[in-house]
Amino acid sequence: MFEHRVGFVSPLDGLNLNQIAPGRRDGSISEILADVLLREVIGAAEYHIDLHAGDLEELLLPFAGYALTGRPTSTGWVRPSRAPTRRASFPSHSRRDDPALVPTALLPLTSHLLPLACCPVPFCSMIAHRATTFTESVIREMTRIANQHEAINLAQGFPDFPMPAPMKDAACAAIRGDINQYAITWGSPALRLAIAEKYRRWYGMEVDPDREITVTCGATEAMAATFLALVDPGDEVIILEPYYENYGPDAILADARPVFVPLEPPRWTLEPDRLRRAFGPRTKAIIVNTPHNPTGRVLSRDELSLIASLCIEHDAWAFTDEIYEHIRYTGTHHSLASWPGMRERTVTISGLSKTFSCTGWRLGYAIAPPPAANAIRKVHDFLTVGAPAPLQAAAAVGMAFDAAYYNHLVRDYQERRDIMTSALTEAGFRFSVPDGAYYVLADFSALSDMADEEFAKWMTRDVGVATVPGSSFYHDPALGSRLVRFAFCKKTATLEEAARRLASLPARV
Ligand SMILES: Cc1ncc(COP(=O)(O)O)c(C=O)c1O
């Protein structure tokens, strides 16, 4: 016999269907809620409920409402006393405000929760509201589905080819040389020096390695620590959309309010008036990701100048994400911090994952003016203490590579891009050829009427090529419902096999 507590919120309190079930338009509210609750919150693979419509809402809204709002308003005790079942019948007269009936009516439903009942404390109140307002990364979920179906994984942006050998050797040497204890929290002196030297060489920027650089666990941590250090609850942060999916949770974790500005298809350009209108008295920062994931856009000098002038006019920060700075086919990479008046209001974020094909090393950095760097260093210290010491030693070796390395990197990526884009054209996708980064965001309207998630799962299963559904790059999933993203950071042999599989796609849809 188990005993556990469940939380209730008042039905429909704060419910926004679009947030609970992005992109879901089919079925009644109750059906969608039941489905979301049982599949996604409780994790039931299949279920069947015989229930009168009114009761369904009575019973499921509290749970779904909790899943969305994370705010239980009262608690009740439930004693599941029989084995888990997938089939449940609820009496038509059950009411939430009838203390005698509620526990009884909830019994079959709570049997789905039995694994949670092993927890000695109430499970609902154990989860903070902020963690209930975003879901697991869709990209990593697609990787799992790809593995399940042995599909070629063009979903997650990690290379399937090796990183540079001299860096691997340097990492092994560092471990054998006993560089295995904590590095200085904000980064080993050698790596910070190498980063400063690189910025002087490439972008003509003088960076103080002692006061302005924080080495982090990837650009991911650099961005999250920057949000936590510089953004107050209620501040607005402008995000260009479609956007790399981490920025949404970053904003939520900092209690910030994201303000979305579209990059306009088909060329994913920035419309100056829309950007101007997004800036206001509460604007604290704008995130500037160029080269851009998922569109491959490299922002032009004019677009960056407009961003710079608006940041200065509104006294706002620019948090740049320049992780793809060296993967460019056309256009020049401009670092926004080098604009007049921007150095003191820019946090420049980048990392090693993409440039050195080592996404598993988890090394990135933030460059910020000293007062901001101090704040970022404090957050970073208490989040992670520091990035891995032996890998920092090896990273300094990579940061010193000369132009030949970067030219080679671009040549190889150009070849991969060309294989990918011709395969997608042949298969019937429509897209704008990327100027940089290693993604193609492709419209599949000419191929199928399915929604993006269904289409991506179907492609993984039936065509053997995994992609990311476009809706995961938009705050309103409907905006991405005709798009999927392909990552081409793969060996040419992998891409050629993907091209062969994609060639069969038109005949299968
Ligand atoms: C735009 C962007 N920023 C950051 C990251 C993650 O970088 P890191 O591996 O350094 O955390 C990615 C990874 O896909 C990305 O696309």
The ligand as a Tripos MOL2 file, in Angstrom:
@<TRIPOS>MOLECULE
LIG
   16    16     1     0     0
SMALL
NO_CHARGES

@<TRIPOS>ATOM
      1 C1         23.9560   28.9370  -31.2380 C.3       1 LIG1
      2 C2         24.5570   27.9530  -30.2920 C.ar      1 LIG1
      3 N1         25.0780   28.3940  -29.1480 N.ar      1 LIG1
      4 C3         25.6260   27.5430  -28.2550 C.ar      1 LIG1
      5 C4         25.6690   26.1840  -28.5020 C.ar      1 LIG1
      6 C5         26.2630   25.2650  -27.4830 C.3       1 LIG1
      7 O1         27.6110   25.5330  -27.3120 O.3       1 LIG1
      8 P1         28.4810   24.7520  -26.2250 P.3       1 LIG1
      9 O2         28.6870   23.3580  -26.7210 O.co2     1 LIG1
     10 O3         29.7680   25.5240  -26.1910 O.co2     1 LIG1
     11 O4         27.7590   24.8040  -24.9570 O.co2     1 LIG1
     12 C6         25.1280   25.6810  -29.6840 C.ar      1 LIG1
     13 C7         25.1320   24.2300  -29.9350 C.2       1 LIG1
     14 O5         24.4880   23.7040  -30.7890 O.2       1 LIG1
     15 C8         24.5640   26.5940  -30.6040 C.ar      1 LIG1
     16 O6         24.0330   26.1770  -31.7550 O.3       1 LIG1
@<TRIPOS>BOND
     1     1     2 1
     2     2     3 ar
     3     2    15 ar
     4     3     4 ar
     5     4     5 ar
     6     5     6 1
     7     5    12 ar
     8     6     7 1
     9     7     8 1
    10     8     9 2
    11     8    10 1
    12     8    11 1
    13    12    13 1
    14    12    15 ar
    15    13    14 2
    16    15    16 1
@<TRIPOS>SUBSTRUCTURE
     1 LIG1         1 GROUP 0 **** ****
